[in-house]
Amino acid sequence: MMLVPRKNSFDLFDDFFDEDFFPRDDFFPKKDRNLMKTDIKEKKDRFILEIDLPGFEKDKINISLEKGYLKIHAKVNKEEKKNDDEKFVRRERFFSECSRSFYVGEDIKEEEIHAEFKNGILRIEIPKKEAISGTKEVKQIPIK
């Protein structure tokens, strides 16, 4: 399994454009940078993803697996009753939507993937396929 993180800490290109002197709001709004923070753990028999989704509800989270990519999509729509004696000066909590993908490859048990959502944290367990016993034959590639 190969999980592709959003940002590599050694990526100088991203670090340059993340500086305060170069505004990124046109391409990467600040509000989207903090969504879906993820911890990835590897155990002997599985991978575990823990994704922060505070303020989201379980029925508004969609998880799919397509062509080796695990895709998580979540949205929230906060509708509040209109009150005539007040008005919003700033409103940031009305609607939000976010997505994230991880490449998981073919060495997993797709039918045994388990997800749980509790206290704003989405936990996904991805079981690995068992390694084939015996030695793998190494094929040498000749150089021409």
Backbone torsions as a table, in degrees:
resi	resn	phi	psi	omega
1	MET	NA	139.5	179.3
2	MET	-128.5	114.7	178.7
3	LEU	-98.1	129.2	-176.9
4	VAL	-100.5	110.2	-179.8
5	PRO	-72.9	161.2	-179.4
6	ARG	-66.8	-38.8	-176.5
7	LYS	-141.4	131.7	175.4
8	ASN	-89.2	130.0	-176.1
9	SER	-65.7	-14.7	179.5
10	PHE	-100.5	9.6	-177.6
11	ASP	-83.6	100.9	-176.3
12	LEU	-66.2	-31.3	179.2
13	PHE	-62.1	-47.7	178.1
14	ASP	-64.9	-40.7	179.9
15	ASP	-62.0	-39.6	179.6
16	PHE	-62.1	-48.2	-176.5
17	PHE	-77.7	-6.3	178.0
18	ASP	-90.4	-3.9	-178.5
19	GLU	-69.7	154.5	-178.4
20	ASP	-65.7	-29.2	-176.4
21	PHE	-74.7	-13.8	-179.5
22	PHE	-116.0	98.0	-176.3
23	PRO	-65.0	131.4	-178.8
24	ARG	-108.0	3.4	-171.9
25	ASP	-58.8	-27.9	179.6
26	ASP	-69.2	-32.1	-176.4
27	PHE	-104.2	-39.5	-177.6
28	PHE	-132.9	86.9	-178.7
29	PRO	-56.5	142.1	-177.7
30	LYS	-59.1	-34.3	-178.1
31	LYS	-64.0	-26.0	-179.2
32	ASP	-86.4	-15.5	-176.9
33	ARG	-69.9	-26.4	-175.3
34	ASN	-98.9	2.7	-178.8
35	LEU	-83.0	145.3	174.7
36	MET	58.3	44.9	174.1
37	LYS	-63.1	134.5	-170.0
38	THR	-129.3	136.2	169.0
39	ASP	-108.8	135.4	179.0
40	ILE	-120.9	124.0	179.2
41	LYS	-116.9	146.4	175.5
42	GLU	-119.2	128.7	173.5
43	LYS	-112.7	176.1	-177.6
44	LYS	-57.6	-39.1	-173.5
45	ASP	-114.6	1.2	-175.7
46	ARG	-162.6	163.7	169.7
47	PHE	-109.2	146.6	178.8
48	ILE	-127.7	124.9	176.0
49	LEU	-109.6	132.1	174.1
50	GLU	-121.8	117.0	-171.8
51	ILE	-118.9	126.7	177.1
52	ASP	-76.4	122.8	175.6
53	LEU	-137.3	61.4	-179.0
54	PRO	-67.9	138.9	178.3
55	GLY	87.6	-7.2	179.0
56	PHE	-93.3	156.3	176.6
57	GLU	-108.5	150.5	-175.4
58	LYS	-55.6	-41.0	-177.0
59	ASP	-74.8	-5.1	177.3
60	LYS	-105.1	12.6	179.3
61	ILE	-112.4	130.6	180.0
62	ASN	-121.4	130.5	177.4
63	ILE	-121.3	129.7	178.7
64	SER	-138.3	159.7	177.7
65	LEU	-126.0	119.9	-177.2
66	GLU	-143.9	122.9	176.9
67	LYS	51.5	42.3	177.4
68	GLY	84.0	1.4	179.6
69	TYR	-109.2	127.7	172.6
70	LEU	-90.2	119.6	-176.2
71	LYS	-115.0	131.3	177.7
72	ILE	-117.7	128.6	179.1
73	HIS	-133.0	131.0	-179.0
74	ALA	-138.0	145.6	175.2
75	LYS	-144.6	154.1	179.0
76	VAL	-135.9	140.5	178.5
77	ASN	-134.9	102.8	-178.9
78	LYS	-92.2	109.8	177.1
79	GLU	-103.8	127.3	-179.6
80	GLU	-119.9	150.0	177.9
81	LYS	-68.0	141.3	-179.9
82	LYS	-78.4	132.4	179.1
83	ASN	-118.2	121.7	-174.0
84	ASP	-68.5	-22.5	-177.2
85	ASP	-92.0	9.8	177.0
86	GLU	-144.4	155.0	176.3
87	LYS	-139.3	155.4	179.6
88	PHE	-80.2	132.6	171.9
89	VAL	-88.8	-37.2	176.9
90	ARG	-148.8	136.5	-178.9
91	ARG	-133.5	113.8	-178.2
92	GLU	-117.6	-7.5	-172.0
93	ARG	-107.0	12.2	-173.4
94	PHE	-75.8	-49.7	-176.2
95	PHE	-145.2	136.3	177.2
96	SER	-148.7	147.2	-179.6
97	GLU	-147.6	139.2	179.5
98	CYS	-149.2	154.7	179.2
99	SER	-141.6	154.4	177.2
100	ARG	-154.4	144.0	179.9
101	SER	-127.4	147.5	176.6
102	PHE	-133.1	133.0	175.9
103	TYR	-81.1	119.5	-178.2
104	VAL	-110.5	-13.2	174.6
105	GLY	72.8	-155.9	-174.6
106	GLU	-108.9	-7.8	-176.3
107	ASP	-88.6	39.8	178.9
108	ILE	-130.0	161.9	176.2
109	LYS	-95.2	93.5	-174.5
110	GLU	-57.4	-40.5	-176.0
111	GLU	-72.5	-10.2	-177.8
112	GLU	-110.5	11.0	177.6
113	ILE	-66.9	133.0	-176.2
114	HIS	-125.4	135.1	178.6
115	ALA	-128.2	144.6	179.0
116	GLU	-141.8	139.9	179.4
117	PHE	-122.7	119.4	-177.3
118	LYS	-149.1	131.2	176.6
119	ASN	53.9	39.4	176.8
120	GLY	79.2	8.7	179.7
121	ILE	-121.0	124.1	176.3
122	LEU	-93.9	122.5	-179.8
123	ARG	-114.1	122.2	-179.6
124	ILE	-120.4	126.6	176.5
125	GLU	-107.4	127.5	-177.5
126	ILE	-120.1	102.0	-179.9
127	PRO	-68.5	141.5	177.3
128	LYS	-86.6	152.7	171.8
129	LYS	-72.1	148.5	178.7
130	GLU	-70.7	141.2	178.6
131	ALA	-69.0	142.2	178.3
132	ILE	-73.3	127.3	-178.5
133	SER	-70.6	154.9	-177.9
134	GLY	100.6	177.3	-179.3
135	THR	-93.4	141.3	176.7
136	LYS	-83.9	137.6	178.8
137	GLU	-77.3	131.1	-179.9
138	VAL	-94.8	124.3	179.5
139	LYS	-97.2	124.4	178.1
140	GLN	-86.2	138.1	178.9
141	ILE	-105.0	118.3	179.5
142	PRO	-73.0	147.7	177.9
143	ILE	-101.2	126.5	-178.6
144	LYS	-98.1	NA	NA
